[in-house]
Amino acid sequence: MSLKDHLYELRTRLGWAVLFILLGGVFGFIWFEVDLGAVPSLSRVLIEPYCALPDTVRLSPNGTCQLLQTQPFEAFMVQFKVGIAAGMVVTSPLWLYQLWAFITPGLYAKERRFATVFVFFASILFIAGGVLAFFVIPQGLSVLVSFGGDAFITALNGSAYISFVLVMLLIFGVSFEVPLLIIMLNRVGVLRYENLSKWRRGIVFGVFVFAAFATPGTDPISMVVLAAAMAVLVELAIQVSRIHDRRKERREALEDPNAGLADDEATPMSFDTGPLPPSEPPAEPVAQTSPAPAEPRKPSGFDDVT
């Protein structure tokens, strides 16, 4: 395909992807208020951590757990934002397939399998991080609203609270992708197990620093839980890298005995040439006979006398 055809195909793929996201946003916008059978509405799911707070620390003027709307159309914008986010998650197989269909013709079969495995585990880790964040949010909120004692009562703004929850889900989900990135860099030879083993303490320290700055609530519970989970996953990635490097070294040793030498180590040389092969007797010269002289050719059209 020419560059022009590639651009046309990219425009088509992106158009379908945006269409699927918009349709998912409409579904999420409706799901925000409506229960889908046994599945509760999105509004109930999102405010559940806030409702888990004791009644003595949160404002309940109507006797029910509700968020506070302080601006016109604030509830509409919150519902629209949550609907788009939920729609992207629900329709992710459809719009991700459009991107995959545009990229996959330029990949080899091995690269396609690697990309498929990478996307599968990336999705699992992102979901696991979001689930962990959903269980951590109530504990973090209980710590945050405990400051001030009886001098304050919690009346959370709807837009600020929903943004806080979505950012927590996003931060935990993206943070859980770091071990997968380490494994991928180890597979391509950028990060070896020896280096990861030496940097283990620095990596763990960096994980805790990252968790301290990344968590939007700045509460110690969210920070410690995120850092501890990332440290466990990073250690698991280091062990996977160790197994991969050992298998790679054994495979290279079978293919090349000198593959395990250091960069400053000379390659061993063997000076044992072994017995020489028996020499064959020289071939007898073949007598060459000179060809008989060719008779002079007579010009055509003349006889012997001429």
DACOR-V907009 format. One record per residue. N is the residue number from 0. OMEGA is omega in whole degrees, -180 to 180 (NA if undefined). Layout:
n:N omega:OMEGA
n:N omega:OMEGA
//
This chain:
n:0 omega:176
n:1 omega:179
n:2 omega:179
n:3 omega:179
n:4 omega:177
n:5 omega:179
n:6 omega:177
n:7 omega:179
n:8 omega:177
n:9 omega:178
n:10 omega:179
n:11 omega:-179
n:12 omega:179
n:13 omega:177
n:14 omega:177
n:15 omega:180
n:16 omega:178
n:17 omega:179
n:18 omega:178
n:19 omega:179
n:20 omega:179
n:21 omega:177
n:22 omega:176
n:23 omega:176
n:24 omega:176
n:25 omega:177
n:26 omega:179
n:27 omega:178
n:28 omega:178
n:29 omega:-179
n:30 omega:-180
n:31 omega:-177
n:32 omega:-172
n:33 omega:173
n:34 omega:178
n:35 omega:-178
n:36 omega:179
n:37 omega:180
n:38 omega:-179
n:39 omega:179
n:40 omega:-180
n:41 omega:-180
n:42 omega:179
n:43 omega:-180
n:44 omega:-175
n:45 omega:-178
n:46 omega:-180
n:47 omega:177
n:48 omega:178
n:49 omega:180
n:50 omega:178
n:51 omega:176
n:52 omega:178
n:53 omega:-180
n:54 omega:-177
n:55 omega:-177
n:56 omega:179
n:57 omega:-177
n:58 omega:178
n:59 omega:-176
n:60 omega:-179
n:61 omega:-178
n:62 omega:179
n:63 omega:180
n:64 omega:-179
n:65 omega:175
n:66 omega:-174
n:67 omega:175
n:68 omega:-175
n:69 omega:-179
n:70 omega:176
n:71 omega:179
n:72 omega:178
n:73 omega:179
n:74 omega:179
n:75 omega:-180
n:76 omega:177
n:77 omega:179
n:78 omega:179
n:79 omega:-180
n:80 omega:179
n:81 omega:179
n:82 omega:178
n:83 omega:180
n:84 omega:179
n:85 omega:179
n:86 omega:178
n:87 omega:179
n:88 omega:-176
n:89 omega:-177
n:90 omega:-178
n:91 omega:177
n:92 omega:-176
n:93 omega:-177
n:94 omega:173
n:95 omega:177
n:96 omega:178
n:97 omega:177
n:98 omega:179
n:99 omega:179
n:100 omega:178
n:101 omega:-175
n:102 omega:-169
n:103 omega:178
n:104 omega:180
n:105 omega:-178
n:106 omega:172
n:107 omega:-178
n:108 omega:179
n:109 omega:179
n:110 omega:177
n:111 omega:178
n:112 omega:179
n:113 omega:180
n:114 omega:179
n:115 omega:178
n:116 omega:-180
n:117 omega:-180
n:118 omega:-180
n:119 omega:-179
n:120 omega:177
n:121 omega:178
n:122 omega:180
n:123 omega:-179
n:124 omega:179
n:125 omega:178
n:126 omega:179
n:127 omega:177
n:128 omega:178
n:129 omega:179
n:130 omega:178
n:131 omega:179
n:132 omega:-179
n:133 omega:178
n:134 omega:-179
n:135 omega:-175
n:136 omega:179
n:137 omega:-180
n:138 omega:177
n:139 omega:178
n:140 omega:-179
n:141 omega:177
n:142 omega:-176
n:143 omega:-178
n:144 omega:180
n:145 omega:179
n:146 omega:-179
n:147 omega:178
n:148 omega:-178
n:149 omega:-178
n:150 omega:-177
n:151 omega:171
n:152 omega:-172
n:153 omega:172
n:154 omega:-172
n:155 omega:174
n:156 omega:-175
n:157 omega:-178
n:158 omega:-180
n:159 omega:-179
n:160 omega:-179
n:161 omega:176
n:162 omega:178
n:163 omega:-179
n:164 omega:-179
n:165 omega:179
n:166 omega:177
n:167 omega:178
n:168 omega:-179
n:169 omega:-178
n:170 omega:-180
n:171 omega:-179
n:172 omega:-180
n:173 omega:-179
n:174 omega:-180
n:175 omega:177
n:176 omega:-178
n:177 omega:178
n:178 omega:178
n:179 omega:176
n:180 omega:178
n:181 omega:180
n:182 omega:-179
n:183 omega:178
n:184 omega:176
n:185 omega:179
n:186 omega:-178
n:187 omega:175
n:188 omega:-180
n:189 omega:-180
n:190 omega:177
n:191 omega:-178
n:192 omega:-180
n:193 omega:179
n:194 omega:179
n:195 omega:178
n:196 omega:178
n:197 omega:-176
n:198 omega:-173
n:199 omega:-178
n:200 omega:178
n:201 omega:179
n:202 omega:179
n:203 omega:177
n:204 omega:178
n:205 omega:178
n:206 omega:180
n:207 omega:177
n:208 omega:179
n:209 omega:-179
n:210 omega:-180
n:211 omega:-179
n:212 omega:-173
n:213 omega:-177
n:214 omega:-176
n:215 omega:-177
n:216 omega:-178
n:217 omega:177
n:218 omega:-176
n:219 omega:-177
n:220 omega:179
n:221 omega:-179
n:222 omega:-177
n:223 omega:-179
n:224 omega:179
n:225 omega:-179
n:226 omega:-179
n:227 omega:179
n:228 omega:179
n:229 omega:179
n:230 omega:178
n:231 omega:-180
n:232 omega:178
n:233 omega:177
n:234 omega:176
n:235 omega:178
n:236 omega:178
n:237 omega:179
n:238 omega:175
n:239 omega:177
n:240 omega:178
n:241 omega:179
n:242 omega:-179
n:243 omega:-179
n:244 omega:179
n:245 omega:177
n:246 omega:179
n:247 omega:179
n:248 omega:178
n:249 omega:179
n:250 omega:178
n:251 omega:178
n:252 omega:177
n:253 omega:-179
n:254 omega:-177
n:255 omega:-179
n:256 omega:-178
n:257 omega:-176
n:258 omega:-176
n:259 omega:-179
n:260 omega:176
n:261 omega:-178
n:262 omega:-179
n:263 omega:-179
n:264 omega:-177
n:265 omega:178
n:266 omega:-180
n:267 omega:-180
n:268 omega:179
n:269 omega:180
n:270 omega:178
n:271 omega:-177
n:272 omega:-179
n:273 omega:-179
n:274 omega:178
n:275 omega:177
n:276 omega:-180
n:277 omega:-179
n:278 omega:179
n:279 omega:178
n:280 omega:-180
n:281 omega:-180
n:282 omega:179
n:283 omega:180
n:284 omega:-180
n:285 omega:-180
n:286 omega:179
n:287 omega:178
n:288 omega:180
n:289 omega:-179
n:290 omega:179
n:291 omega:-180
n:292 omega:-180
n:293 omega:178
n:294 omega:179
n:295 omega:-178
n:296 omega:-179
n:297 omega:177
n:298 omega:179
n:299 omega:178
n:300 omega:180
n:301 omega:179
n:302 omega:-176
n:303 omega:-178
n:304 omega:179
n:305 omega:NA
//
